[in-house]
């Protein structure tokens, strides 16, 4: 995750988008507060002193056996409802990730799946490409 955070930080220098790494509260609604593993916010007005207010442009979650079902089911639905443009779920044990992108209809389409040998263009941050071999340290 540090590799991704460093890539995002370096790639976003001088741009309005800012990366954050957990723990950072993200207030999606009056009843929904989450702490994604990594997120990027491109609208500075969403960045408060103690929390992010509103949907980030990009959210990344790292799966673990104890959180996988929640990340894939509950958080995916929550992020979709809140309007998170791009949701990336990383499986560090199996060395792959899934990317969901919000369509014009406000819904996530089918996941794009990437392996450790792939490069992933971030759709919400088109200037950034993540070499996944580095992410998975291969």
Backbone as JSON, one array per atom type, in Angstrom:
{
  "sequence": "XXXXXXXXXXXXXXXXXXXXXXXXXXXXXXXXXXXXXXXXXXXXXXXXXXXXXXXXXXXXXXXXXXXXXXXXXXXXXXXXXXXXXXXXXXXXXXXXXXXXXXXXXXXXXXXXXXXXXXXXXXXXXXXXXXXXXXXXXX",
  "N": [[0.81, -1.19, 0.0], [2.0, 1.19, 0.66], [3.66, 1.63, -1.53], [1.78, 2.22, -3.54], [0.63, 4.52, -2.42], [2.84, 6.23, -2.42], [3.36, 6.4, -5.19], [0.98, 7.63, -6.02], [1.13, 10.05, -4.58], [3.48, 11.2, -5.67], [2.73, 11.32, -8.38], [0.63, 13.09, -8.32], [1.59, 15.53, -7.58], [1.47, 19.02, -7.51], [-1.06, 19.09, -8.58], [-4.66, 19.4, -8.24], [-5.73, 17.18, -6.94], [-5.55, 15.13, -4.05], [-3.87, 12.58, -2.26], [-4.72, 10.27, 0.39], [-3.97, 8.26, 3.21], [-5.07, 5.59, 5.3], [-5.37, 6.1, 8.85], [-8.2, 7.89, 7.97], [-11.11, 9.64, 8.34], [-13.99, 9.38, 6.34], [-16.77, 11.02, 5.54], [-19.63, 10.02, 4.31], [-22.36, 10.21, 4.45], [-24.95, 11.22, 6.73], [-25.17, 8.96, 8.26], [-23.15, 7.27, 7.46], [-19.89, 6.67, 7.85], [-16.63, 6.04, 6.93], [-13.35, 4.47, 6.81], [-11.34, 4.25, 4.45], [-8.6, 2.27, 3.08], [-6.91, 3.64, 1.34], [-7.27, 6.72, -0.37], [-8.3, 9.18, -2.8], [-8.87, 12.58, -3.24], [-10.23, 15.04, -5.28], [-11.48, 17.45, -5.18], [-10.88, 20.23, -3.45], [-12.6, 21.47, -1.59], [-13.86, 19.41, -0.27], [-12.15, 18.51, 1.61], [-11.72, 18.51, 4.92], [-10.69, 19.73, 8.21], [-10.64, 17.57, 9.99], [-11.75, 15.45, 8.65], [-12.83, 13.91, 5.56], [-15.34, 15.2, 3.54], [-17.85, 13.93, 1.87], [-17.98, 12.03, -1.24], [-14.95, 10.48, -2.17], [-12.81, 10.66, -5.1], [-11.4, 8.41, -5.81], [-11.15, 5.27, -4.28], [-9.34, 2.87, -2.5], [-9.18, -0.4, -1.3], [-7.61, -2.84, 0.71], [-7.8, -6.24, 0.69], [-8.4, -8.55, 3.33], [-8.57, -11.7, 5.01], [-10.47, -11.33, 7.04], [-11.89, -9.05, 6.3], [-12.73, -9.22, 3.66], [-15.3, -10.02, 2.59], [-16.97, -7.96, 3.52], [-15.73, -5.72, 2.29], [-16.1, -6.34, -0.41], [-18.84, -6.57, -0.72], [-20.59, -4.95, 1.1], [-19.18, -2.44, 1.37], [-18.66, -1.88, -1.3], [-21.28, -1.47, -2.33], [-22.03, 0.71, -0.74], [-20.1, 2.67, -1.5], [-20.78, 2.92, -4.17], [-23.43, 3.96, -3.99], [-22.81, 6.39, -2.76], [-21.39, 7.69, -4.7], [-18.68, 7.35, -5.36], [-16.24, 7.53, -7.73], [-14.28, 5.67, -8.67], [-13.5, 2.49, -7.57], [-11.23, 0.41, -6.1], [-10.2, -2.81, -5.38], [-7.86, -4.61, -3.69], [-6.19, -7.67, -3.7], [-3.85, -8.93, -1.84], [-2.89, -11.46, -1.26], [-3.48, -13.16, -3.37], [-2.44, -11.73, -5.44], [-3.81, -9.91, -7.27], [-6.05, -7.4, -8.55], [-9.25, -5.78, -8.45], [-11.17, -3.51, -10.3], [-13.71, -1.15, -10.07], [-15.81, 1.03, -11.83], [-17.71, 3.97, -11.84], [-20.55, 4.25, -13.75], [-22.39, 6.26, -16.21], [-24.95, 5.88, -15.41], [-24.84, 5.9, -12.7], [-24.07, 3.58, -11.48], [-21.88, 0.84, -10.63], [-20.12, -0.91, -13.1], [-19.27, -4.14, -14.45], [-16.43, -5.66, -12.9], [-13.09, -4.71, -13.72], [-10.33, -6.76, -14.03], [-7.06, -7.12, -12.86], [-3.75, -8.42, -13.04], [-0.58, -9.17, -11.43], [1.32, -8.73, -13.39], [0.38, -6.7, -14.95], [-0.19, -3.27, -16.05], [-2.0, -0.63, -14.66], [-4.15, 1.8, -15.7], [-5.43, 4.48, -14.04], [-8.72, 5.33, -14.02], [-10.1, 7.48, -12.93], [-8.07, 9.21, -12.51], [-6.53, 9.97, -14.98], [-3.9, 10.57, -15.71], [-2.26, 8.9, -14.38], [-0.53, 5.84, -14.11], [-0.39, 2.67, -12.73], [2.16, 0.44, -12.15], [1.7, -2.8, -11.6], [3.37, -4.85, -10.81], [5.17, -3.64, -9.13], [3.45, -2.86, -7.12], [2.64, -5.3, -6.08], [5.09, -6.14, -5.38], [6.86, -7.7, -7.03]],
  "CA": [[0.0, 0.0, 0.0], [2.9, 2.34, 0.7], [4.1, 1.85, -2.9], [0.69, 2.9, -4.24], [0.51, 5.86, -1.85], [3.98, 7.01, -2.92], [3.11, 6.65, -6.62], [-0.09, 8.63, -6.12], [1.65, 11.32, -4.07], [4.41, 11.75, -6.67], [2.01, 11.59, -9.62], [-0.35, 14.16, -8.14], [2.26, 16.78, -7.18], [1.09, 20.2, -8.3], [-2.42, 18.95, -9.1], [-5.62, 19.63, -7.14], [-6.07, 15.92, -6.28], [-4.68, 14.8, -2.92], [-4.04, 11.22, -1.72], [-4.75, 10.09, 1.84], [-3.84, 6.87, 3.63], [-5.77, 5.37, 6.57], [-6.78, 6.32, 9.15], [-8.83, 9.16, 7.65], [-12.56, 9.49, 8.28], [-14.69, 9.87, 5.16], [-18.18, 11.14, 5.88], [-20.39, 9.87, 3.07], [-23.71, 10.66, 4.76], [-25.17, 11.39, 8.16], [-25.07, 7.65, 8.93], [-22.08, 6.46, 6.87], [-18.51, 7.16, 7.99], [-15.71, 4.93, 6.66], [-11.92, 4.76, 6.77], [-10.71, 3.43, 3.41], [-7.15, 2.11, 3.2], [-6.29, 4.71, 0.58], [-8.26, 7.46, -1.14], [-7.86, 10.4, -3.47], [-9.91, 13.59, -3.34], [-9.83, 16.04, -6.26], [-12.16, 18.73, -4.9], [-10.34, 20.7, -2.17], [-13.65, 21.84, -0.63], [-14.27, 18.22, 0.48], [-11.11, 18.2, 2.59], [-11.88, 19.25, 6.16], [-9.59, 19.6, 9.16], [-10.63, 16.27, 10.66], [-12.38, 14.41, 7.84], [-13.23, 14.17, 4.18], [-16.79, 15.35, 3.52], [-18.35, 13.57, 0.55], [-17.34, 10.89, -1.92], [-13.66, 10.64, -2.83], [-12.78, 10.27, -6.52], [-10.82, 7.08, -5.86], [-11.0, 4.56, -3.01], [-8.7, 1.56, -2.6], [-9.24, -1.22, -0.09], [-6.78, -4.04, 0.67], [-8.55, -7.34, 1.28], [-7.82, -9.49, 4.28], [-9.61, -12.71, 5.24], [-11.52, -10.85, 7.94], [-12.65, -7.92, 5.73], [-12.99, -9.41, 2.23], [-16.73, -10.02, 2.27], [-17.48, -6.6, 3.77], [-15.2, -4.83, 1.25], [-16.64, -6.68, -1.73], [-20.3, -6.48, -0.76], [-21.16, -3.79, 1.77], [-18.51, -1.2, 1.03], [-18.88, -1.64, -2.73], [-22.62, -0.89, -2.46], [-21.99, 2.02, -0.1], [-19.33, 3.58, -2.35], [-21.58, 3.15, -5.37], [-24.52, 4.89, -3.61], [-22.24, 7.69, -2.4], [-20.84, 8.33, -5.9], [-17.22, 7.19, -5.52], [-16.06, 7.26, -9.16], [-13.47, 4.48, -8.94], [-13.28, 1.67, -6.38], [-10.25, -0.63, -6.4], [-10.05, -3.79, -4.3], [-6.58, -5.28, -3.88], [-6.02, -8.94, -3.0], [-2.4, -9.12, -1.78], [-2.55, -12.87, -1.15], [-3.6, -13.76, -4.7], [-1.77, -10.82, -6.38], [-4.65, -9.32, -8.32], [-6.99, -6.4, -8.06], [-10.47, -5.54, -9.21], [-11.52, -2.1, -10.36], [-15.09, -0.81, -10.42], [-15.91, 2.44, -12.23], [-19.09, 4.44, -11.84], [-21.05, 4.6, -15.07], [-23.29, 7.4, -16.32], [-26.2, 5.53, -14.73], [-24.63, 5.93, -11.26], [-23.85, 2.21, -11.0], [-20.63, 0.21, -11.03], [-20.23, -1.98, -14.07], [-18.47, -5.32, -14.1], [-15.06, -5.34, -12.48], [-11.9, -4.97, -14.52], [-9.42, -7.53, -13.18], [-5.66, -6.93, -13.25], [-2.79, -9.25, -12.35], [0.68, -8.56, -11.03], [2.13, -8.37, -14.56], [-0.31, -5.64, -15.68], [-0.16, -1.86, -15.68], [-3.38, -0.18, -14.56], [-4.45, 3.21, -15.85], [-6.51, 4.88, -13.15], [-9.71, 6.02, -14.84], [-10.45, 8.75, -12.3], [-6.85, 10.02, -12.54], [-5.96, 9.41, -16.2], [-2.47, 10.79, -15.9], [-1.5, 7.96, -13.56], [-0.51, 4.41, -14.42], [0.24, 1.9, -11.66], [2.76, -0.84, -12.51], [1.26, -3.67, -10.5], [4.49, -5.66, -10.31], [5.7, -2.89, -8.0], [2.44, -2.89, -6.07], [2.7, -6.63, -5.47], [6.5, -6.35, -5.07], [7.38, -8.86, -7.76]],
  "C": [[0.87, 1.26, 0.0], [3.38, 2.66, -0.71], [3.04, 2.61, -3.68], [0.58, 4.33, -3.73], [1.64, 6.76, -2.36], [3.8, 7.36, -4.39], [2.05, 7.73, -6.8], [0.42, 10.0, -5.68], [2.56, 11.97, -5.11], [3.68, 12.14, -7.95], [1.04, 12.74, -9.53], [0.26, 15.48, -7.69], [1.85, 17.91, -8.11], [-0.31, 20.14, -8.89], [-3.39, 19.13, -7.93], [-5.99, 18.35, -6.38], [-5.04, 15.6, -5.19], [-4.95, 13.37, -2.44], [-4.01, 11.23, -0.2], [-4.64, 8.6, 2.12], [-4.48, 6.74, 5.02], [-4.83, 5.63, 7.75], [-7.22, 7.75, 8.83], [-10.34, 8.9, 7.56], [-13.08, 10.11, 6.98], [-16.17, 9.85, 5.51], [-18.97, 11.15, 4.57], [-21.83, 10.34, 3.24], [-23.81, 10.82, 6.27], [-24.93, 10.09, 8.93], [-23.88, 6.81, 8.46], [-20.73, 7.16, 6.95], [-17.61, 5.95, 7.84], [-14.27, 5.42, 6.74], [-11.28, 3.85, 5.73], [-9.2, 3.32, 3.64], [-6.41, 3.24, 2.5], [-7.38, 5.41, -0.22], [-7.63, 8.68, -1.76], [-9.07, 11.31, -3.6], [-9.41, 14.69, -4.28], [-10.52, 17.39, -6.08], [-11.73, 19.2, -3.52], [-11.41, 21.05, -1.14], [-14.16, 20.64, 0.16], [-13.31, 17.89, 1.62], [-11.27, 19.11, 3.81], [-10.68, 19.05, 7.07], [-9.47, 18.2, 9.73], [-11.2, 15.14, 9.83], [-12.55, 14.88, 6.41], [-14.75, 14.19, 4.17], [-17.3, 15.11, 2.11], [-17.52, 12.48, -0.07], [-15.98, 11.26, -2.49], [-13.78, 10.26, -4.32], [-12.31, 8.84, -6.68], [-10.73, 6.52, -4.45], [-10.34, 3.22, -3.31], [-8.79, 0.86, -1.25], [-8.37, -2.45, -0.31], [-7.55, -5.14, 1.4], [-7.72, -8.09, 2.3], [-8.92, -10.52, 4.52], [-10.77, -12.19, 6.1], [-12.38, -9.73, 7.34], [-13.13, -8.14, 4.3], [-14.47, -9.32, 1.88], [-17.33, -8.63, 2.45], [-17.01, -5.64, 2.67], [-15.86, -5.08, -0.09], [-18.16, -6.48, -1.82], [-20.79, -5.15, -0.2], [-20.51, -2.48, 1.34], [-18.68, -0.87, -0.46], [-20.23, -0.97, -2.95], [-22.67, 0.52, -1.86], [-21.27, 3.04, -0.98], [-20.1, 3.9, -3.64], [-22.69, 4.17, -5.07], [-23.99, 6.29, -3.36], [-21.65, 8.42, -3.6], [-19.33, 8.32, -6.01], [-16.96, 6.73, -6.96], [-15.34, 5.95, -9.44], [-13.18, 3.77, -7.62], [-12.38, 0.52, -6.77], [-10.08, -1.5, -5.17], [-8.8, -4.61, -4.61], [-6.53, -6.56, -3.05], [-4.52, -9.25, -2.97], [-1.97, -10.58, -1.66], [-2.55, -13.55, -2.51], [-2.97, -12.9, -5.8], [-2.62, -10.41, -7.57], [-5.49, -8.22, -7.69], [-8.17, -6.29, -9.0], [-10.77, -4.05, -9.15], [-12.96, -1.96, -10.8], [-15.12, 0.68, -10.75], [-17.37, 2.81, -12.37], [-19.5, 4.88, -13.24], [-21.95, 5.82, -15.04], [-24.61, 7.15, -15.6], [-26.05, 5.53, -13.2], [-24.38, 4.56, -10.64], [-22.45, 1.75, -11.43], [-20.94, -0.86, -12.06], [-19.48, -3.2, -13.57], [-17.05, -4.9, -13.77], [-14.07, -5.6, -13.59], [-10.93, -5.67, -13.58], [-8.01, -7.4, -13.74], [-4.78, -7.86, -12.41], [-1.5, -8.51, -12.1], [1.53, -8.13, -12.22], [1.55, -7.19, -15.35], [0.08, -4.25, -15.19], [-1.61, -1.4, -15.67], [-3.44, 1.33, -14.68], [-5.61, 3.53, -14.93], [-7.48, 5.74, -13.95], [-10.11, 7.36, -14.25], [-9.28, 9.72, -12.27], [-6.05, 9.62, -13.78], [-4.48, 9.66, -16.44], [-1.62, 9.76, -15.15], [-1.67, 6.51, -13.99], [0.23, 3.72, -13.27], [0.83, 0.62, -12.23], [2.53, -1.82, -11.36], [2.35, -4.61, -10.01], [5.12, -4.97, -9.1], [4.72, -2.94, -6.81], [2.5, -4.23, -5.32], [4.13, -7.06, -5.18], [7.07, -7.61, -5.7], [8.53, -8.44, -8.64]]
}
